[in-house]
Amino acid sequence: MYETILVPTDGSDPANRAVEHALELADRYDADVHAMYCVETHRYGETALSSAEIVLDRLEEQGAAMLGEISDRADNIGIDCSWSVCHGRPWEAVSETAADLDADLIVIGHQGQSHTRTNKIGSVAERIVRTADRPVLTA
């Protein structure tokens, strides 16, 4: 049913649940997983010669560490897992990555770290659900 599952993460609890679902589905359907983390560069403006560059580097390192852990977990249960860190607007990056990978499914947390309203879908997840040209599972 699924060959490639895309799972974006920001390290939030809902994103971690999405990772668990993605790994379970990949194991069940013998699918590959691609985990991704997007550094929201639009929040920090131009990085050249500014302290924003330090912040973005730190975020990129944190994202890579999270993705490395996901890859290790996948490897431990026999799932092929690739990962990438990108820059931009998360919903656009997820859509572009899904298209580039020809992902069969996107598994995403229903809200991210910056979301403050409980029991509501976050703006990134909502936009992905609304605009995706492939199935989306929210966790």
N, C-alpha and C positions, 0 to 999 in steps of 0.2 A: 504493500500500500504506500509506504514512504521509502524513498531512497536517500533523500537529503533533508535534514531538519535544521533550520536556522534558529538559534536561541540567542537573542541579544540580552545582555545583562548590565546592570549598574551596581550589583552587589546588595540590592535591597532584599527584604524578605520575600516579596512577591516574585522578584527575579530569581531568587534561589529556588522557590517552588517551581518556577517555569523550567529551570535547569533540570530538576528532578524529573519532571514530566517528560522533558525532551529525551533524557537518558533512558527512561523506562520505555518510551515509544521506540527509540532507536534499538534498544535491546530486543523488544518484541518483534519488530519488523526488519531486523538486520539492516538498519539504515546508518548512514554516516551523520555525524553532527558537526555543524560549524557554529562555534560560539563567537560572539563579537561584543566589543565594547566601543562606544562612541564618545570621544572627548568633545564636549559641546563648545567648540571654539567661538561660536557667535556670542557667547556670554562674556568673553574676555577681551574682545576687540583685537586690534593689531598687536601681534606678539613681538615684533622686531624691537630689540633693545628696550624691553620693558619687563617689569616683574611678572607680567602675565605669562611670559615664556617659562618661568620657573614653575608657576602653578600648572600650566599645561603639561610640562615634562613630568611633574609629580603625578598628575592624573593619568597620564599615559602609562607610567610605571605601575600604578595601582591597578589599572585595567589589565595590563599584561600579567600581573601576578594573579588576579582573579581568574583570567582565562587559562593560565597555566595549571591552576588547581582543577578547573573543570576538565581540562584535557587529561590530567593525571587520573581523575575519577573515571573518566570514560575508558581510558586505557586499562585500568584495573578490572573492568568488567567486559573487556574485549570489543569496545566500540571505537571505530576510527573517528577521531575528532581533530579538526583543524580549527584555527582561531585567527582573528584579526582585530587590530585596534585601528580605528579610523577617526577622522576629525570631521566635524560638521554638525548638522541638525540630526538628532537621532532618528526621527521618523523617516527622513529622506535617506539616511545611510542604511537603515534596515531595508527599505524598499529596494534600493540599488543593489545591496548585497544579495538579497533574495533573488533578484533578477539575474545577477552575475552568476550565482550558483545554480540557478534554475531549481531553487529549493521547492520541495513539495509541501512544506508546512513551516510556518513561523510559530514558535512557542514563546510567548512573552508574558511577563508579570503584568497584572492588571493595573499596577501603578508603580512608580519608581521612587527613588529617594527624596525627590523634591516635592512629592505629593503630600498634602496635609489633610485632605478630607477623607475620613474613613468611609469604607463601603462605596466608594465612587471610583470609576475608571479614570486613570490619569490621562493627560492630554496626549502623550506620545502613544500609549496603547490605543487610545480612542482613534487617533488619526490613522494608525496602522490598520486597525480593524476596518475602518471606513474606506480606506483607499487601496488596500492590498488587492492584488490580482491573483491571490492564491489563498488557501485556507489559513486561518489564524486561530490559535488556541491561546486563551488567556488563563493565567493561573493566579 
